[in-house]
Amino acid sequence: MPKMKTKSGAKKRFSLTGSGKIKRKHAFKSHILTKKTKKQKRNLTHDAIVDKTNVKDVKRMLVK
């Protein structure tokens, strides 16, 4: 059976940490930023960890 292909969209959006957790970016930071407060935009800058309820699906997309 051939190898499973990684979903290219997931490859661009997620990365693995050293301990095996999956990092993601926050949404809502790409446009329409004028109406958002500085605090809101600053807090969206930081990376987040994928929630445990979604880890299985994301790992399946990354095929690692």
Buried (B, 14 or more C-beta within 10 A) or exposed (E): EEEEEEBEEBEEBBEEEEEEEBEBBEEEBEEEEEEEEEEEEEEBEEEEEBEEEEBEEBBEBBEE
